C-alpha cells in the first residue's frame, strides 16, 4: 500500500523523507512509498544525533520547529537525549522588514502607525518564525508591545500540516510504527496547538482567562490585551518590564521574597490544572519575568491546555501518590489513565514505576513532581503504555516550574507543596453552589416523600407472593404474533405461486371446455391465484395500517 502523494506537496514530502531516513525510519519511508522521491541521505555518522535533529527541524521552518517543541513534551515517545535537544530548539530568526510590519498593522487595524500610536520602535524586541514583537506606546500613554505575525506564515504552515497529515494518517493505518505511537492522534494535538498559536484573538482570550484565574495571586501578573488593537494576526498587549528569572543572580535574589513568590506560582498552577482545568502549558524560565515591583510576569500565553474533570481527579491522585512515595499506587493510577498498546507489559511497568518513585523519595531531598511525572511517562512508553497527551504536557509544565522555583528558592520543597495544596484544592472542588444545594435538597425532599409508599408496596407484594420484576428487553407475545403473521403470508404466497404454476402447466392439456379459447381448468386456477393475490395485498395493507395506529396510540399514552 502506498501513500497517494499530492503533487503540490512534493517538496515537503522530500523534506519528510530525508528526515525520516536520516533518523532511522527508512522502513516508514518505504512503507508509504516515499522512497521514490530518492532523498539524499547524509553520512551514517550523523544519523541518530539529537542535536542534529533539532538543527534540521530549525532549517525546515516554523511548522517543524513547533512540532519539535511539542515532541519535546512527549517523553513517552522519544529517548531523553532527543527530548532534551528538542526542548532547546531556538525559534530566533532574522526579523522581517519594518515596512512590512507597518503594512500589516495598517491593513489589520485600519489605522496608520502615526495615528494609532504615540511611538513605535522600528527594531523588534524579538523575532521568531511565526511573529516578531515591537515595543510601542498608545496615544493614551499606555505602554504596550505589538506582536505581528510573519507574512505568509499561515500558508506555509497549512501546506506543511497537509503533508504531515497525509503521512500521519497513512502511517497509522498501514505501519506498525504509526499504530504504536499514534501519529494521527499526536498530529491532531499538534494541529490544534499550532492553530491556536496562529490566532492572536484566541491568545488574547487566553490572557484574559488566565488573568482571571490568577486574580487572587497578587504576586503574579499577566499582560492584558488591548481589544481595539488586536486581530487574528496582530496582538497588542501591556508591556511587562522585567528580566528572566534565570538571569537573576544571587545578589538579586536577596532583594525579593523568593519563597513567597514560588509558593504562589506553584499553587496557582496546581489550581489551574486541578480545579480550573485550563493552564499555561509553556511556563519555561524564558516565559516568566521578575518585574521591578517583585512580581512574576507570565508571558507568551499562546500555548494552553485543558484538563477534563475526570483527568483532574486522576492527576490529583497521581501527584499525591508521588509526593507520598507510593510507587505502587502511582503505577496503578497511571495504568488506568493510559492506553494499553499490544506491546504493553504490565508487570514490567509496575516494577519500573515503583522503583522510579521509590528512588525519587530515597534521594532525601524534596521530590520534584514534574520530573517524576516526566520520567513516569517515559517508562510508560517503554513498557507499551501510552499516557494521555495532557499528562505529558502537565508533567512538562511542572518540570519547567521546578526549574523556576529551584532558581528563586533553592530550598523549595515541591513534594511538600503538592501535599499541602492538592488536598485543599480538591476540597474546594467539592464545595457546591447555593443553587446546586437547593436543587439537591428539592430532589431529596421528593425522594423522601415518595419513599414510604413505595416501600409499603414492595413489602405488600412480597408478603402476598406477587412480587415480580419486569424487564422490557423483548415482548415475547408480540414477537410470536409477528412471526406467525409472517409465516402465514409466506405460506399464502407459496400457495398462490403453486396455483399459477399449475395453471401454466394445465394450459397444455387438451380439453373441450374452454374459456376465451383457453382450457377452463387452467383459467379457473389463474382466477383463483389473482383473487388470492389481491386479497393478500389488501390484508397486508390493512394490517400494517392498524399496527401503525396502535403504535401511535401507545406512544401518546406513554407521553402522558
N, C-alpha and C positions, 0 to 999 in steps of 0.2 A: 504494500500500500504506500502511495507516495503523496506528499503534500501538494495540493493544487496551487502552484505558485502563481501569483498575480504579477504581471509584467511591470506594473508601475512601482513595485516594491523590490525590484531585482537588486538594486544596490544595497538595500537594507538586509535582504536575505544573505548577500555575500558577507556583510559585516557580521551577521549572526553565525554564519558557517565558520568564518575564521575564528571567532571567539570560542565556539564550541569545540572545534578541532584542537585549538591551542591548549585548552584546559581539560583535555581528556575525554570529551564527549563526542568522539568521532562516530561512535555507534548510533548516537541520536541523529547526527547529520545524515548518515547513510540510511537510517530508518525512515526519515521523512523525505528523502530524495534531494537533499541539499548538496550531496556530493557532486552532482552535475555542474555545480557552479565553480568547481575547482578552486577552492580557497587556497591562498598561499600560506603554508604552514611555516612558522618560524623554527629556528633551531631547537632541538629537543631540550637543550639546557635551559631554555626559557620557559618550558612547559611547567605548569603547576605552581608558578610563582605568584604568591598572593599580592605582592606589591605590584607586579606587572599587570595583574588583573585589574587592580584599581586604576593604574595608568591607562590601560586600554579602554576602560569604561569612560574615563575622562575625555579621551580622544573622540569617542563616539558621540558625545554631545549630551544635552540636558536630560533626555529620557533615560539614558543608560546610567548617568550619574545618580539620578533619583532612584532608579531601580537598584543600583548598588547600595545606596543608603538604606533602602528597605531590606535588602538581603542581609545587611549587617545586623538587623534585629532578629533574623531567623537562624538563631544558633542551633536549632534542631535540624537544619538542613545542611549547613556548611561547617567545616572544621574551624576552630577558634582562630587559627592564623589568618584565615580568609575574612572572617567577620571583623577581626581587629583592623585588618588593612582597609576593608570597605568602610568601616566607621570613620576612618581618617580621610575619606575622599574629599578632595578640595573642590569647591564649587566657585572658585575665583577665576574670572576670565576678563579679557580686555573689555572695558566699557564701550558701549556704542555711542555714536556722536551726539553731542548736545542738541544739535539741530533736530535730530530725530526725536529726542526727548520732548522738545518744545512742540513739535508737530503732533505727537501723540496726546500730550496734555491738552493742547488747544482743541483737537478733534474730540476728545472724550469729555472734557469739562465744558466745552463751548465758550471758553474764555481764554484770552492770551495770558502768558505768564506775567506780563507787565501790569495787566489789570486785575488778575486774580491773586497775585502775591505781592507783598511789600518787598520781598527779596527772595532770590532763588539761586543757590550755589551751582555753578556750572560743573564743578568737579564732584563726582559721586562719592558718598561715604563708603560704599561698597558696590561691587559689580559681580553678579553671579550669572549662571547660564540661563536662568529664567527671567531675571529682572535686575535692575540696579536702583539704588536708593540715593536721593538727594536731600540735603537739608534745606529748609525754606522757612519763611515767616509769612503768616497770613496778614491781610490788611488790618485785622483786629489786634495784631501784635502777638498772636498765639504762635509759639514755636512748634514747628512740625517737621516731619520727614515725609517725603513723597516717594512711593515705590512705583516704578514704571516698568511694565512688562516689556521684555525684549521683542523687537519687531519680528514677526514671522514665526515666533517660537511655538505658537499653538499648532500651526500647520505641520511643523517638523515633528512635534510630539504626537499628533494624531496619526501621521504616517508611520512613525516608529511603533506606536501601540498597535496599529493594524497588523504590521508584520509580526510583532511579538505575540499578538492574539492568535494569529494563524498557527504559529509554531506551538504555542502552549496547548491549544485545543487538540491539535493533531497528535502531539506527544502524549497527552493524557489518554487519548482513545487508542493509540496504536503502539506505545512503547512502555516497557516496564519501568523505565526511569521516570516518565511522566506520571504514571499511576502511583508510584511510590511516594513521590514528593508533592503531588497535587499541583502541577504547574498552572492549570487553569484557575484554580482557586487562588493561588498566590498572585497570578496576574490580575484577577478581579480585584483583589485587595489593593494592588499597586495602581490600577486604573482609577479606583475610587479616590485614593490618596492624592494622586497627581492631578486629577481633575479638580479636586478641592483647592489645591495649591495654585492652580491657574485662574481660579475665580476669586478675585480680590474682594468682592462683595461678601462672599462666604467667609473669607478670612476676617473681614470687618465684623461679621456676625459672631465669629469665634471670639474676637476680642471683647465684645460686649458681654457675651455669655460667661467667659472666664472671669471678666471683671466683676460680674455679679456674684460668681461663686466664691471669690476670694475677698468679698467686701468686708467680711468680719476679720480678716487677717491684715491688720494695719501695717505690718512690716513688709507687705508685698504690694506691688503696683503693676498694672498692665496698661499699655498705651491705649487711649480711647481714639477711635476713628473719627474722621470728620465726614459725615454722610454726604454733604453737598459737594465735597471734593473727592468722592470715591465712586469708581465704576468697576466693571469687571476686570479692567486692565490697568487702572490707576488707583492706588490706595494712599490716602493721606491720613496720617495719624500723629498723635502727640510725640514730640521729641523727648525721650527719656535720657538725660545725661547720665554718665557713669562709665565704669570700666568693667571688663570681665572679672568675675570673681577669682579666676585663676591668676589674674595679673596683680592681685592684692598681696603684697609681701607681708612678712612677719610684723613689721612696724605698723603697717596699715591695719592689720587685724587688731592691734591694741586699741584702736580708736572706735571700734564697733563692738557691739554685744553679739559675738558670733553664735553663741549658744542659743540665744533667743531667736536670732534670725533663722538658723537651720531648723529649730524646733517648729517654728511657724511654717516654714516652707514644707517640711516633711508632713506635718499634719494637714496642710492644705491639699497636698497631692493625694494623701490617703483618703481625705474627704471627697475629693473629686472622683477618685477611682471607685471607692466602695459605697458611696452614698449618692453622689450626683450622676455617676455613670458617664461622665464626659470630662476628658482631661487633655492637657497639652502633652503630646506624645514625644516631643523632642526637646526636653529640658537639659541639653548638654551645656557644659560650662560657658560656651560662647553665646548662648541664648539667655543667660542670666547675668544681669549687671548689678553692681553695687553702686547705688546712687549717692550723690553728695550728702543727702539727708539720711544716710544709713538705712536705706530700704533696699529690697531686692526687686529689680525690674525684670519681668518676664517679657521677652520679645520674640518675634518671628513665630507667630501662632498659626501658621498655615497648616501644620500637621497636627491634627487632633484625632482622638479615638473615642469610641463609645463602648460602654460595657453594659450588657443586659443584666437585669436584677438576678437572674439565675447564676450567671457567671460571677457577679459580685459576691454572692454568698460563698461560692467555691473558692474564689481568690482570698476572701477573708479567712476562711478556714485554713487554706494553704499557708498564708502568712503567719497565722498563729502557730501552726504546727512547726513551721521553720523556726520561729523565734523561740519556741519551747524545746527545740531539738528533737522532735518526734519524727524521725525519718520514716517509720512505717506508716504513720498517719498521712504524712506528706505524699508518699508513694501511692497510697490508696486513693487520695483525693485527686491526684494528677491522673491516675489511670482512669478514673471515672469521667474526667473532663475531656480526655484526648480521644482521637480517632485511632482505632487499632488497625494497622495495616496487616496484610497476610504474613509479614515477617516479624510481627510483634512477639517478643519473648518476655512473658510476664514475670517469670522467676528472675531473669537477669535484670529486668528493670527494677523490681522491688529491692533486690540486693544492692544495685548501684545507687539507687536513690537514697536508701537508708544509710549507706556508707558515706554518701556525699553530705547529707545533713549532719550526721554524727561527726564527720571530720570538721565541718564548719564550726560546730559548737565546741569541739575539742581544742580549737586554737586558743581559747581563753579570752580572746578579745570579742567585742560586740559582733554578732552575726550580721553581715550585710545582706539583707533580704533580697535586694535586687540582684546581687551577684549569685546567690544561691538559686534564685528563680531562673536566671540565665543558664546556669550550669544544669539545672534540672531539665530545662528544655533541650539542652544538648544531649543529655543522657537519654531523654525520651526518643529523640530522633535516631540515636544509635541503636536503640532496642526495638525500633519499629512502631513507636507510639507517636502520633502526630498531635501535639497540643494545639489548642485554639490559637489562631493568629493573634488575638487580643492579648493572650498571656505573654507571648514573646514581646509585644510592644510594652506591656506593663513592666515586665522584667527589665527591659532595656531602659525605660524611663526611670525606674527606681535605681538602676545601676548608675545612670547619669547623675541622679540626685546624690548617690553615695559619694561621687567624686566632688560635688559641690560642698556637701556637708563636711566631708573629711578635710577639705581645704580651709573652710571658715572656722571649724571647730574640730580639731583632731581627736578630741575626747568624746565626740558624739557617739552614742550607742544606738544604732538603728534597731537592734533587736528589742531593746527596752522601749523605744519609741513606738514600735509596732504593737507590742503587748499593751502599752498604755492607751494608744489611740484607737486601735481596731475595735476593742471591746466597747469603748464609748461611742464610736461611730455606729456600730451595729445596734447598740441600744437606741440611738437616736432614730435609726431607720424603723424601729418597732413602734415609735410614737405615732399615734393616729390623729387625724384632724377632728375637730368637733363635728363636722358634717358626717364623716365616716362612722364616728362613735354613735351619733343619733340614728343613722341607718341601721347599724348593727343592733342597737337597742330595740328599735321597732321590730326588726325581724325576730329577735329573741322573744319579745313580748308575744308576737303572733304565734310563734312555735310553742311557747309555754301555755298559751290559752287553749290551743288545739290538742296538746299532748294528752291530758287525762281522758278525753273522749276516745281518742284513737287507741290508747292502751286498753280501755274497757272493751272496745270492740274486738281487739285481738284476744284478750283473755276469755271473753264470752265464746268466741269461735273455737278456742282451744278446749274449753270445758264441754262444749256441745259436740266436739269431734268433727266440726265442719270447717276447720281451718284449712285453707288451700292457698297455693301460690300459683299465680297465672303468669305465664311467660308468653308474650306475643311474638314469639320468634317465627311461627308458621301456623296459619289457620288450616288444620288438617281437614276439617269438613269442607271448607271452601275449595281446598286443593283437590280433594277427591271428586267434588262436584264438577270442577273444571275438567279434570281428566276424563270423567265419564262423558261429558258433553263432547269433548274432543274425539273420544273413541267412537261415539255414535256417528259423528259427522264423517269420520274416515270410513266407517262401515257402509254408510249410505252412499258415499262416493264410489266405493268398490262395487256395490250392487248396481249402481247406475252405469258404471263403466262396463260391467258384465252384460247388462241389457243391450247396450249399444253394440258391443262386440258380437253378441248372439244374433242381433237383428242383421248385422252386416253379413254374417255367415249364412243366415237363412235367406238372404236375397238371392242366393244361388240355387235354392231348392225350387224345382218346377212345381207349380200348383195352379189349379183352375181359379181359385178365389184370389181376386186381385183388387187392390185399391189404388187408383190413379196409375194403373199399369204395373204396380209392384206387388209382390206376394203379400197377402193380407196379414199373415202372422208376423212378418218382418216389420210391417208398418205399425202393427199394434205395439210391438216391443219398442220401436222408435218413439211412439207417442207416450208410452209409459215412462221411458227414460227422460223425455223432455219435461213431462209433468213433474216427475220426481226431482229433476234438477232445479226447476223453478221453485218448487216447494222448499228444497234445501236452502236455496239462496234467500228466500223470504224468511225462513226460520232463523238463519244466521243474522240477518239484518235486524229483525225484531228482538232477538235475544241480546245482541250487542247493545242496542239502544236501551233496553231495560236495565242491563248491568251498569251502563254509564249513568243512568238516572239514579240508581241506588247508591252508586259511589259518591255522586254529588250530594245526595241527601245525607249520607253518613258523614261526609266531610263537614257539612254545615252544622250537623248535630254536635260533632266534636268541638267545632269552633265556639259554640255557645257555652 
